[in-house]
Amino acid sequence: MSDSNLDYIPRNYEDWKFCITKKCGIPLTKDYIEKRLAAFRDLNSDHTKKFIEIYGEQYTNQIISWFVLAQDEFKK
């Protein structure tokens, strides 16, 4: 963990995963990951458009890559 207080935007996979699973209490299940990937990849979605507007396209792509990494953990 790069910081004891994660009141910032996660900058690496470990911090992102901690935020999702520990701070938010959301289990990274296969179903959840697939739904989030589908949502983030839907460029017509108002949620995705707003996320990109707030965080930028580069960070949105980073989030997608972290969901893909989480998805890959199920394949091991």
Number of C-alpha atoms within 10 A of each C-alpha: 10 10 9 6 7 14 8 9 11 17 12 13 16 12 17 19 19 16 18 13 13 11 11 10 10 13 12 16 12 13 10 14 19 14 12 14 18 12 16 20 14 13 12 10 12 11 13 17 15 11 15 17 11 11 11 12 14 10 16 18 14 14 20 19 14 19 22 14 13 17 19 11 10 10 6 5
